[in-house]
Amino acid sequence: MENPIYVTQPSLPSLPEYTQMLQQIWESKHIANNGPFHKQLETELCNYLQVPYISLFSNGTLALITALQALRITGEVITTPYSFVATSHALHWNGIKPVFCDINQTDFNINPDKIEALITPKTTAIMPVHVYGNPCNKEKIQHIADTYGLKVIYDAAHAFGVFKNDESLLNWGDLSILSFHATKTFNTVEGGAIVCHDAKMKERIDHLKNFGFTSETTIQGIGINAKMNELIASYGLLQLKNIDIEIAKRQEKVNLYRNLLEGTKGITIFQDILNVRHNYSYFPILINKQQFGKTRDEVYEILKKNNIFARRYFYPLISQFPAYSGLPSANKENLTTASQITEQVLCLPLYAELENQNIERICKILNG
Ligand SMILES: *Cc1c(COP(=O)(O)O)cnc(C)c1O
C-alpha cells in the first residue's frame, strides 16, 4: 500500500532558521503581548497583502468573533451555508442569528441576487465568504449594504494574497478576517487576523483582543484574549518569506490536475478567473453522477481505499447541522444551488510538496 495522501500537508519553515529566532526570543524573554516579532509580522503582512492595518489573532474563529464585536453587530446577519462551520458559529457566539442565503453555481460564493429578499428590520450585516479564494461579487454586495445601511464582514479565511484587478480582496467591506490554520495556504500552526481601514478601528480591535485593556488600569469594552504570541509571530515571519514560492508550487499542481482531468466526462474542474491572482488554496471538483456513473461519495470511498483522503469541503452545509437546521432560512428549498453543490463537491489533495506522480495516480483512478 502506498503512503497515505491527505487533502493537505502544511509547509513548515526551515528548522535551523526557526531555532535562531527562538534563540532571540529566549534571550529577550519577550514571549507575548505585542512583542517585536508580532509588530514586525503585522508590518510585513500589511506590505505583502497591500492592506493599511492588520491585527493578529491566535486563530481565525476568534478574529471573526471579535470582528463582529468591533462593529457592534446584533440581530440577524445574512451569510452563506457553504462554508466552514466557524463562519456561523462566530455569529452564534455573539448572540446573532445567521440567515442563510443561497450560492452561485460558478464560484460557490453567496448569490447577491438572493440577499435582498432575506433582509428584515433586524438585519445589521452581511457576512460573505470568498470560497476557495474566489472573489465575491463586491459591487453588488456593497450596493445592497449601502442601500440598507448594513455592515459587510468578509470571511477571507481562504483569500490570503488574492487580488482582483491588482486590488487586495482584503480591503473590501468594513472588515475582513484571515485564518492561518495549518490547513491554509499561509499557516502559523494556528493563527488569524482582522484587516481594517483606519487606525481607530485597529486600536479598538487591539483592545478587544486583549481583554479590553486600554492602559494598565483601564478597561474599555468587554474584551477577550485572542492575542498571537512571539513563538507564532516569528514562525509567521519565516513562512511569509516563502509564501510566493508556496503559491507557485501549488499553481503547478493545479495545472497538472487541470491537464489530466480536462475532458473527463462527469467531472467539472475550474479555471483561473480573469484578472484574479489566485492563491491555489483548494482544488475542488464537481462529480455529476448521471454523467460520471458514480456518486461523489462513491468516488470519495474509492480514493480512501487507495489511501487517498480527499475532503468534502463543504459537506454538510452549515444549515444542515442540528444547531442551525431549525432556522427558517435553513430550508433546502431556498438553498437549491448550495444543496446541489454540497452533494457533488470533492476537494482533491493539494499542497506544495504533493508529488506529481501522486496527482497522476489520483487522476488515473478518477479517469477509470
Ligand atoms: C479555517 C476557516 C475558519 C476558521 O479559522 P481557524 O483559524 O481554524 O479558527 C473560518 N472560516 C473559514 C471559511 C475557514 O476555512
The ligand as an SDF file (V2000), in Angstrom:
LIG
                    3D

 15 15  0  0  0  0  0  0  0  0999 V2000
  -10.3870   27.8590    8.5020 C   0  0  0  0  0  0  0  0  0  0  0  0
  -11.6140   28.6690    8.4180 C   0  0  0  0  0  0  0  0  0  0  0  0
  -12.0990   29.4140    9.5050 C   0  0  0  0  0  0  0  0  0  0  0  0
  -11.5770   29.2530   10.8950 C   0  0  0  0  0  0  0  0  0  0  0  0
  -10.2870   29.5590   11.0960 O   0  0  0  0  0  0  0  0  0  0  0  0
   -9.4700   28.9560   12.3390 P   0  0  0  0  0  0  0  0  0  0  0  0
   -8.1740   29.6820   12.2380 O   0  0  0  0  0  0  0  0  0  0  0  0
   -9.3280   27.4840   12.1150 O   0  0  0  0  0  0  0  0  0  0  0  0
  -10.2150   29.2850   13.5780 O   0  0  0  0  0  0  0  0  0  0  0  0
  -13.1760   30.2450    9.2970 C   0  0  0  0  0  0  0  0  0  0  0  0
  -13.7920   30.3350    8.1050 N   0  0  0  0  0  0  0  0  0  0  0  0
  -13.3840   29.6100    7.0570 C   0  0  0  0  0  0  0  0  0  0  0  0
  -14.0890   29.7830    5.7460 C   0  0  0  0  0  0  0  0  0  0  0  0
  -12.3050   28.7360    7.1780 C   0  0  0  0  0  0  0  0  0  0  0  0
  -11.9390   27.9810    6.1190 O   0  0  0  0  0  0  0  0  0  0  0  0
  1  2  1  0
  2  3  1  0
  2 14  2  0
  3  4  1  0
  3 10  2  0
  4  5  1  0
  5  6  1  0
  6  7  2  0
  6  8  1  0
  6  9  1  0
 10 11  1  0
 11 12  2  0
 12 13  1  0
 12 14  1  0
 14 15  1  0
M  END
$$$$
